[in-house]
Amino acid sequence: MVTAFIMESEHSKDSKSDPANSKFYDEGADYWAKIEPTVNGMLGGLGYLNNGDIKDSERFLKGVFKTRKSLESSYALDCGAGIGRITKNLLTRFFDKVDLVDQDPKFVAEAKNLLSSNEKVGEFYCSGLQEFSPKEGKYDVIWMQWVLSHVTDDDLLELLKRCSLALKPGGLIVIKENCTKGEKEDVDEDDSSITRPFKGFMDVFAKSGIKVLKYVKQKNFPTDLYPVWIFALDPHPEQL
Ligand SMILES: C[S@@+](CC[C@H](N)C(=O)[O-])C[C@H]1O[C@@H](n2cnc3c(N)ncnc32)[C@H](O)[C@@H]1O
């Protein structure tokens, strides 16, 4: 069932059970290669979540803009962008320019197609986040949503460092991800993903030394799904 990535899984394991990295990434890529390039495909068959997701993200962004005027109308990067659902429905409404990165060539091709008439869309990159280095000093907001369960803790830590360098002064990283309800991560071998508990994210953020500026829980999602949290990270609070 394609919804496995977003449904509360029954395969809880402890944090020592990570598969070998290359197998983990290859199997994730194999899974996404079989998924149709549609909004429904991006949302694990739960396309009806799109509106509520975008609405809450919009509320979150507006809240952030109240205290960070410099972020309005600036440059964003959509990480694990898939077919560009978030770029289209959210980011290009708030930013002057948006770049996208995803590991799946078919999704990147469809994103290019769907966004071809949108002048606010900039570059498309086809790359796994574990090996992607965004250009230094380019972005005001780096958005990562529903992709980090496909990135190991060690690689996430390194990715956060590279993203920090890619931000302009005052820039933020926004992460919106499923979290397990308890303290354990869930390993899903069907789509090769590891869903972290809320604390798992906080531990990685603490290790990175990056300040967590704000976090809120997605409202009004079905209760049988994983809770979804949005985090705003501020790597350079001293530059404000
Ligand atoms: C659940 S979809 C979400 C897409 C988009 N963020 C959205 O919310 O509509 C997950 C996306 O992550 C991408 N992905 C999976 N593993 C990745 C990785 N290691 N690096 C970059 N993208 C990855 C998939 O190709 C897919 O497009």
The ligand as an SDF file (V2000), in Angstrom:
LIG
                    3D

 27 29  0  0  0  0  0  0  0  0999 V2000
    6.4870   11.9060   -0.1530 C   0  0  0  0  0  0  0  0  0  0  0  0
    7.2120   12.6040   -1.5990 S   0  0  0  0  0  0  0  0  0  0  0  0
    7.0890   14.3190   -1.1430 C   0  0  0  0  0  0  0  0  0  0  0  0
    7.3280   15.2680   -2.2710 C   0  0  0  0  0  0  0  0  0  0  0  0
    7.1470   16.7300   -1.8840 C   0  0  0  0  0  0  0  0  0  0  0  0
    8.0530   17.1270   -0.8270 N   0  0  0  0  0  0  0  0  0  0  0  0
    5.7320   16.9700   -1.4690 C   0  0  0  0  0  0  0  0  0  0  0  0
    5.4840   17.1050   -0.2500 O   0  0  0  0  0  0  0  0  0  0  0  0
    4.8720   17.0220   -2.3370 O   0  0  0  0  0  0  0  0  0  0  0  0
    8.9370   12.2470   -1.2570 C   0  0  0  0  0  0  0  0  0  0  0  0
    9.8890   12.7880   -2.2920 C   0  0  0  0  0  0  0  0  0  0  0  0
   11.2060   12.6440   -1.7810 O   0  0  0  0  0  0  0  0  0  0  0  0
   12.0550   12.2540   -2.8380 C   0  0  0  0  0  0  0  0  0  0  0  0
   13.2260   11.6070   -2.2350 N   0  0  0  0  0  0  0  0  0  0  0  0
   13.2910   10.4130   -1.6230 C   0  0  0  0  0  0  0  0  0  0  0  0
   14.5290   10.1820   -1.1720 N   0  0  0  0  0  0  0  0  0  0  0  0
   15.2710   11.2730   -1.4910 C   0  0  0  0  0  0  0  0  0  0  0  0
   16.6230   11.6390   -1.2830 C   0  0  0  0  0  0  0  0  0  0  0  0
   17.4710   10.8290   -0.6460 N   0  0  0  0  0  0  0  0  0  0  0  0
   17.0390   12.8180   -1.7600 N   0  0  0  0  0  0  0  0  0  0  0  0
   16.1880   13.6460   -2.4320 C   0  0  0  0  0  0  0  0  0  0  0  0
   14.8910   13.3610   -2.6590 N   0  0  0  0  0  0  0  0  0  0  0  0
   14.4280   12.1890   -2.1840 C   0  0  0  0  0  0  0  0  0  0  0  0
   11.1980   11.3380   -3.6860 C   0  0  0  0  0  0  0  0  0  0  0  0
   11.7420   11.1890   -4.9870 O   0  0  0  0  0  0  0  0  0  0  0  0
    9.8620   12.0630   -3.6370 C   0  0  0  0  0  0  0  0  0  0  0  0
    9.7740   13.0040   -4.6480 O   0  0  0  0  0  0  0  0  0  0  0  0
  1  2  1  0
  2  3  1  0
  2 10  1  0
  3  4  1  0
  4  5  1  0
  5  6  1  0
  5  7  1  0
  7  8  2  0
  7  9  1  0
 10 11  1  0
 11 12  1  0
 11 26  1  0
 12 13  1  0
 13 14  1  0
 13 24  1  0
 14 15  1  0
 14 23  1  0
 15 16  2  0
 16 17  1  0
 17 18  1  0
 17 23  2  0
 18 19  1  0
 18 20  2  0
 20 21  1  0
 21 22  2  0
 22 23  1  0
 24 25  1  0
 24 26  1  0
 26 27  1  0
M  CHG  2   2   1   9  -1
M  END
$$$$
